[in-house]
């Protein structure tokens, strides 16, 4: 890994855990219940954000994080099939804290956003893949989406999203999902994204598919359009799965406009192998790594409340290992992404 490798955040660091990475991250998140610490982080990491007055903002962040941690504790102590309800509320409160660290904190207090921003319509359940949720124009979940990708969710009133459009984006449970759904569409593809020197004073960004070297099972994909993470980048003639930005003078920060870092999925072993995963689908939603995890927990929490028969069907199907894995791996990834967002650093735990 070198300074020229590009991850979701500019700062990249690694730590080693001799115990449980999940418990470590939960402890780190607990630190954000300190108003003094959050104040220091806002002033050092988020000082350019246009927001409401810091005193109320800081107090709200610490309260939402505290609630999130309490719901996590409740979810970890309860039965596995019921855990999705408290864990969803943990993630929802963390999403509120996310929003308050970002550009749209003022909108969180607007009346139109004082609800989940999503819905679940009870219907005849077929399978996890074919079940769906609705995401609305306003509410916490669409405001979370806007905070992550800096765009409004592309809906007029609501958009219906089947879960088979959600689970392929939760990379940490891809092993379980591939067993349960071998015909799944592979939409997250490994790329090397790095700065490439052209001359002593000029550079460009090179994004290159590395699937065949990284994972022999990853077939060379057919990409019909430039991946959404790359803006204004052209395919290299000699290598159709390599994308190049225009050439810039070194030090010109305009070059960063060609990579949407919020759409990069950092490889877990990035410190050893600096790779990112890129969405190559034509999905209209911009899937930042955190968003599908929140959607999956929202869906399962609704099954617990309104459609317990469907949850029993999942427990008696090939999808039960998938949603069990989500409890730990999805929670861990979501919390780690929140920590990275607050610290503005790609922190990796090994």
C-alpha positions in Angstrom: 0.0 0.0 0.0 1.3 3.4 -1.0 0.2 7.0 -0.9 -1.0 6.6 -4.4 -3.6 4.0 -3.5 -7.2 5.4 -3.2 -9.6 4.2 -0.6 -12.9 5.6 0.7 -11.1 8.1 2.9 -7.8 9.8 2.3 -6.3 8.8 5.6 -5.7 5.0 5.9 -4.6 3.2 9.1 -4.6 -0.3 10.5 -4.9 -1.7 14.0 -4.7 -5.2 15.4 -7.2 -6.8 17.7 -6.4 -9.8 19.9 -10.1 -10.1 21.0 -13.3 -9.3 19.1 -13.2 -6.6 16.4 -17.0 -6.1 16.9 -16.6 -5.5 20.6 -13.7 -3.2 19.9 -15.8 -1.1 17.5 -18.7 -0.9 19.9 -16.3 0.4 22.5 -15.0 3.0 20.0 -18.6 4.1 19.3 -19.3 4.4 23.0 -16.7 7.1 23.0 -19.1 9.3 21.0 -21.4 9.5 24.0 -18.9 12.1 25.4 -19.9 15.6 24.5 -16.4 16.9 25.0 -15.0 14.3 22.7 -17.6 14.9 20.0 -17.0 18.6 20.2 -13.3 18.0 19.6 -14.1 15.8 16.6 -16.5 18.3 15.0 -13.9 21.1 15.4 -11.1 18.9 14.0 -12.8 16.5 11.5 -16.0 18.3 10.5 -15.3 21.9 10.9 -16.3 22.8 7.3 -19.8 21.4 7.6 -22.6 24.0 7.6 -24.9 23.0 10.4 -27.1 24.0 13.3 -25.5 25.4 16.5 -22.9 23.1 17.8 -24.2 22.9 21.4 -27.6 21.3 20.4 -25.9 19.3 17.7 -23.4 17.8 20.1 -26.0 16.9 22.7 -28.2 15.2 20.1 -25.3 13.2 18.7 -24.3 11.9 22.1 -27.9 11.0 22.9 -28.5 9.1 19.7 -25.2 7.2 20.0 -26.1 6.3 23.6 -29.5 5.0 22.5 -27.8 3.1 19.7 -25.4 1.4 22.1 -28.2 0.5 24.5 -30.2 -1.1 21.6 -27.1 -3.0 20.6 -26.8 -4.4 24.1 -30.4 -5.4 24.1 -30.1 -7.1 20.7 -27.1 -9.1 21.8 -28.8 -10.4 24.9 -32.1 -11.5 23.3 -33.0 -14.4 21.1 -31.6 -14.5 17.6 -34.8 -14.3 15.8 -36.0 -11.2 17.8 -32.6 -9.4 17.7 -33.4 -7.6 14.4 -35.9 -5.3 16.1 -33.5 -3.7 18.7 -30.6 -3.9 16.3 -32.6 -2.0 13.6 -33.3 0.7 16.2 -29.6 0.8 17.1 -28.7 1.4 13.4 -31.5 3.9 13.0 -30.2 6.0 15.9 -26.6 5.7 14.6 -28.0 7.0 11.3 -29.4 10.1 13.0 -25.9 10.7 14.5 -24.4 10.2 11.0 -26.8 12.9 9.7 -25.9 15.3 12.5 -22.2 15.0 11.6 -23.0 15.9 8.0 -24.3 18.6 5.7 -28.0 18.1 6.3 -28.3 18.1 10.1 -30.9 20.9 10.0 -33.3 18.7 7.9 -33.4 16.1 10.7 -35.5 18.4 12.8 -38.0 19.1 10.0 -41.5 17.6 10.5 -41.4 15.8 7.2 -38.3 13.8 8.4 -39.7 12.7 11.8 -40.4 9.2 10.7 -38.5 6.2 9.3 -39.0 7.1 5.7 -39.7 3.6 4.6 -42.5 1.1 4.7 -43.3 -2.6 4.7 -46.5 -3.8 3.1 -47.6 -7.2 4.6 -48.3 -9.5 1.7 -48.0 -13.2 0.8 -44.4 -14.0 1.6 -42.5 -16.1 -1.0 -38.9 -15.8 0.0 -36.4 -13.4 1.5 -35.1 -12.4 -2.0 -38.6 -11.7 -3.4 -39.9 -9.7 -0.4 -39.6 -5.9 -0.5 -39.6 -2.6 1.3 -40.7 0.8 0.2 -38.5 3.9 0.6 -40.1 7.2 0.6 -39.0 10.7 -0.4 -38.7 12.0 3.1 -37.8 10.6 6.5 -34.7 9.4 8.3 -33.7 6.6 5.9 -33.8 8.8 2.7 -32.1 11.6 4.6 -29.4 9.1 5.6 -29.0 8.3 1.9 -28.7 12.0 1.1 -26.0 12.4 3.8 -24.0 9.5 2.4 -24.0 10.3 -1.3 -24.9 14.0 -1.2 -27.9 13.5 -3.5 -31.6 13.1 -2.8 -33.0 9.6 -3.2 -34.4 9.3 -6.8 -38.1 8.9 -6.0 -41.2 11.0 -6.6 -43.3 9.4 -3.8 -41.8 6.0 -3.1 -39.6 3.3 -4.6 -40.2 -0.4 -4.0 -37.0 -2.3 -3.5 -36.8 -6.1 -3.5 -34.4 -7.6 -1.1 -32.6 -9.3 -3.9 -31.5 -5.8 -4.8 -30.2 -5.2 -1.3 -28.3 -8.4 -0.2 -25.7 -8.5 -3.0 -24.4 -5.2 -1.7 -23.7 -6.6 1.8 -20.3 -7.9 0.9 -19.4 -9.3 4.4 -22.1 -12.0 4.2 -21.5 -12.8 0.5 -20.3 -16.3 1.3 -23.6 -17.2 3.0 -25.6 -15.4 0.4 -23.8 -17.2 -2.5 -24.7 -20.6 -1.0 -28.3 -19.6 -0.4 -28.7 -17.9 -3.8 -26.1 -19.3 -6.3 -27.8 -17.6 -9.2 -27.2 -14.2 -7.6 -26.0 -11.3 -9.7 -22.4 -10.4 -8.9 -22.4 -6.6 -8.9 -19.4 -5.7 -6.6 -16.2 -6.1 -8.5 -12.6 -5.7 -7.2 -10.7 -2.8 -8.6 -7.3 -1.2 -8.0 -7.8 2.6 -7.9 -4.6 4.7 -7.7 -2.8 7.8 -8.8 -0.4 7.2 -11.7 2.5 9.5 -12.4 2.6 10.6 -16.1 5.6 12.9 -15.7 7.5 14.7 -12.9 4.6 17.2 -12.5 1.5 15.5 -13.9 -0.7 12.6 -12.8 -4.0 10.9 -13.4 -6.2 8.3 -11.8 -6.1 4.7 -13.1 -8.9 2.3 -12.0 -8.3 -1.3 -13.1 -10.3 -4.5 -12.7 -8.2 -7.0 -10.8 -10.8 -9.8 -10.3 -8.9 -12.5 -12.1 -5.8 -12.0 -9.9 -7.7 -11.4 -6.7 -10.3 -14.2 -7.0 -10.2 -16.8 -9.8 -14.0 -17.2 -9.5 -14.6 -13.6 -10.5 -15.2 -13.8 -14.2 -14.4 -10.8 -16.4 -17.6 -8.8 -16.2 -19.4 -7.1 -19.0 -19.7 -3.5 -18.0 -22.2 -1.6 -20.3 -21.6 1.8 -18.8 -18.9 3.5 -16.8 -19.3 2.5 -13.1 -21.0 5.1 -11.0 -18.0 5.6 -8.8 -16.0 6.9 -11.8 -17.0 10.4 -13.1 -15.6 11.7 -16.4 -13.2 8.8 -16.8 -12.7 7.0 -20.1 -12.0 3.4 -20.8 -8.4 2.6 -21.9 -8.3 1.4 -25.5 -6.0 -1.5 -24.8 -7.9 -2.6 -21.7 -11.7 -2.1 -21.7 -11.9 -2.8 -17.9 -9.4 0.0 -17.1 -10.7 3.6 -16.6 -8.5 6.7 -16.8 -9.1 10.2 -15.7 -7.8 13.3 -17.6 -4.2 14.3 -16.8 -3.8 16.9 -14.1 -0.9 18.9 -12.7 0.2 17.4 -9.3 -1.4 19.2 -6.5 -4.5 20.1 -8.4 -7.4 18.8 -6.2 -9.8 18.9 -9.1 -8.6 15.4 -9.9 -10.6 14.0 -7.0 -13.9 15.0 -8.7 -13.4 11.9 -10.9 -13.8 9.4 -8.1 -16.9 9.2 -5.9 -15.2 7.9 -2.7 -18.5 7.4 -1.0 -19.2 4.6 -3.5 -16.0 2.7 -2.8 -16.2 -0.5 -0.7 -12.8 -0.9 1.0 -11.5 -4.4 0.9 -11.2 -5.8 4.5 -7.5 -6.6 4.0 -6.8 -3.2 2.3 -3.6 -2.6 4.4 -2.2 -5.8 2.8 -3.9 -5.6 -0.6 -5.1 -2.1 -1.4 -8.3 -3.0 -3.4 -11.8 -1.5 -3.4 -15.1 -3.0 -4.7 -17.0 -1.1 -7.3 -20.8 -1.4 -8.1 -21.1 -2.2 -11.8 -24.8 -2.6 -11.8 -27.3 -0.2 -13.4 -29.2 0.1 -10.1 -30.8 3.6 -9.9 -30.0 3.9 -6.2 -26.4 4.9 -5.2 -25.4 2.2 -2.8 -22.9 3.5 -0.3 -21.8 0.6 1.8 -23.9 1.5 4.9 -27.2 2.0 3.2 -28.1 -1.6 2.2 -27.3 -2.8 5.7 -29.8 -0.4 7.3 -32.4 -1.5 4.7 -31.9 -5.2 5.4 -32.3 -4.6 9.2 -35.4 -2.5 8.6 -37.0 -5.3 6.5 -36.2 -8.0 9.1 -37.5 -5.8 12.0 -40.8 -5.4 10.2 -41.1 -9.2 9.7 -40.6 -9.6 13.5 -43.4 -7.1 14.2 -45.9 -7.6 11.4 -45.2 -10.9 9.6 -43.7 -13.4 12.1 -44.8 -16.3 9.9 -42.5 -15.0 7.2 -39.6 -15.0 9.7 -40.4 -18.6 10.6 -40.3 -19.4 6.9 -36.8 -17.8 6.6 -35.6 -19.7 9.7 -36.7 -22.9 7.9 -34.9 -22.0 4.6 -31.5 -21.7 3.1 -31.6 -17.9 3.9 -31.4 -18.4 7.7 -27.6 -18.5 7.8 -27.6 -15.3 5.7 -29.7 -13.3 8.1 -27.8 -14.8 11.1 -24.5 -13.6 9.6 -26.1 -10.2 9.1 -26.6 -9.9 12.8 -22.8 -9.8 13.5 -21.1 -9.0 10.2 -23.7 -6.4 9.1 -23.7 -4.8 12.5 -19.9 -4.8 12.6 -19.5 -3.2 9.2 -22.2 -0.6 9.8 -20.6 0.5 13.1 -17.1 0.5 11.6 -18.3 2.6 8.7 -19.8 5.1 11.2 -16.5 5.3 13.1 -14.6 5.8 9.8 -17.1 8.6 8.8 -16.7 10.4 12.1 -12.9 10.1 12.1 -12.7 10.7 8.3 -10.3 7.8 8.0 -10.3 4.3 6.5 -9.5 2.3 9.7 -8.9 -1.4 9.3 -9.0 -4.0 12.1 -7.0 -7.2 11.7 
